[in-house]
Amino acid sequence: MEKIPLTRAGFAKIGAELKHLKTVERPAIIAAISEARAHGDLSENAEYHSAKEKQSFIEGRIKELEGVIGLADVIDPSKMSGSIKFGATVKLVDEDTDEEKTYQIVGEYEADIEAGRLNIKSPLARALIGKDEGDSVEVRTPGGEKSYEILSVSYS
């Protein structure tokens, strides 16, 4: 199996979600199923079917997170330097609009574009890998070609 790259923060967040699912969500759904069973006929019991569906989702998510943790390759960006690679925080300027954006390149399980965490498999991240401060990159996006200049690269 292929290792899954994660930052320390991403690994901690996944661990916290897994702990929450196991210690809070799982016991709560078991109690909800027991309560719904007590209402009698299960064939037409909407509460029971809803609780069983939620239990199935929770158990699936627990398995997924355990798999991610088992294959995790935790990378500490603060020990890196040089050209852009996993964990880098990159400040860019769109050469067409002069809009500045800052992204950290992270693994797919911790990516959140709204929070500035860019999936390493995204077209922009793939274009940035190996580049340095001052370089320009061309990226083909679903919205068309984009040009960015790299203003700064840091590892923190």
C-alpha positions in Angstrom: 0.0 0.0 0.0 1.1 3.5 -0.7 2.0 5.8 2.2 -0.3 8.7 2.8 1.6 12.0 3.5 0.3 14.1 6.4 1.5 17.1 8.3 1.7 16.7 12.1 -1.4 19.0 12.4 -3.3 16.8 9.9 -2.4 13.6 11.6 -3.5 15.1 15.0 -6.8 16.2 13.5 -7.5 12.8 12.1 -6.6 11.2 15.4 -8.9 13.6 17.2 -11.8 12.8 14.8 -11.2 9.1 15.2 -11.2 9.4 19.1 -14.4 11.4 19.0 -16.2 8.9 16.7 -15.1 6.0 19.0 -15.8 7.6 22.4 -18.7 9.9 21.7 -20.6 9.1 18.4 -20.4 5.3 18.6 -21.8 5.0 22.2 -24.5 7.6 21.4 -25.7 5.7 18.3 -25.7 2.4 20.2 -28.0 4.0 22.8 -30.2 5.5 20.1 -30.6 2.0 18.4 -31.5 0.5 21.8 -34.1 3.1 22.4 -35.6 2.7 19.0 -35.7 -1.1 19.4 -37.7 -0.6 22.6 -40.5 1.1 20.6 -41.5 -2.3 19.1 -42.0 -3.3 15.5 -38.7 -2.6 13.6 -40.1 -3.0 10.1 -41.9 0.4 10.2 -39.7 2.1 12.8 -38.1 5.2 11.1 -36.0 6.0 14.2 -34.5 2.6 14.2 -33.7 2.7 10.4 -32.2 6.2 10.7 -30.1 5.2 13.7 -28.8 2.0 11.9 -28.0 4.2 8.8 -26.0 6.6 11.0 -24.2 3.7 12.7 -23.2 2.4 9.3 -21.8 5.8 8.3 -19.9 6.1 11.6 -18.4 2.6 11.4 -17.3 3.3 7.8 -15.7 6.5 8.8 -13.9 4.8 11.7 -12.5 2.2 9.3 -11.4 4.8 6.8 -9.6 6.9 9.5 -7.9 3.8 10.9 -6.7 3.0 7.4 -5.3 6.5 7.0 -3.5 6.4 10.3 -2.1 3.0 9.5 -0.6 4.3 6.2 0.3 7.8 7.4 3.7 9.2 6.7 3.9 12.1 9.0 6.1 14.9 7.7 7.3 17.8 9.7 7.5 20.8 7.4 9.5 22.9 9.9 12.6 20.6 9.2 12.5 21.4 5.5 13.8 24.2 3.3 14.6 24.9 -0.3 12.3 24.6 -3.3 8.6 23.9 -2.9 7.7 20.4 -1.7 5.1 18.8 0.6 4.4 21.0 3.6 5.5 24.3 2.1 3.5 27.4 2.7 3.5 29.3 -0.6 2.4 32.9 -1.2 1.4 33.5 -4.8 0.1 36.4 -6.8 -2.2 35.8 -9.8 -0.4 37.5 -12.7 -3.8 38.5 -14.3 -5.6 40.0 -11.3 -2.8 40.8 -8.9 -4.7 38.9 -6.2 -2.5 37.4 -3.6 -3.2 33.9 -2.0 -1.3 31.8 0.5 -1.5 28.0 0.5 0.1 25.2 2.4 0.6 22.0 0.3 -0.8 19.1 2.3 -2.1 15.6 1.7 -5.5 14.9 0.4 -7.0 13.9 3.8 -6.2 17.3 5.3 -6.8 19.5 2.2 -9.3 22.4 2.6 -9.0 25.1 0.0 -11.2 27.5 2.0 -8.6 27.2 4.9 -5.7 27.6 2.5 -4.6 23.9 2.6 -4.0 22.7 -1.0 -4.2 19.1 -2.0 -0.7 17.9 -3.2 -2.5 16.1 -6.1 -4.2 19.3 -7.3 -3.0 20.9 -10.6 -1.7 24.0 -8.8 0.3 22.0 -6.2 1.7 19.8 -8.9 2.8 22.9 -10.9 4.4 24.4 -7.8 6.4 21.4 -6.7 10.2 21.9 -7.3 9.8 25.7 -8.0 11.4 28.5 -6.1 10.6 32.0 -4.9 10.4 34.4 -7.9 9.4 31.6 -10.4 6.3 31.8 -12.5 4.0 28.9 -13.1 1.3 28.2 -15.6 -1.6 26.1 -14.4 -4.4 24.6 -16.5 -7.5 24.7 -14.3 -11.2 23.9 -15.1 -11.6 27.7 -15.5 -8.8 28.0 -18.1 -5.1 28.8 -18.0 -3.8 30.7 -14.9 -0.4 32.3 -14.3 1.0 32.7 -10.8 4.2 34.2 -9.5 5.7 32.7 -6.4 6.3 35.5 -3.9 7.6 33.5 -0.9 8.1 29.9 0.3 8.3 29.0 3.9 8.2 25.9 6.1 6.6 26.3 9.5 
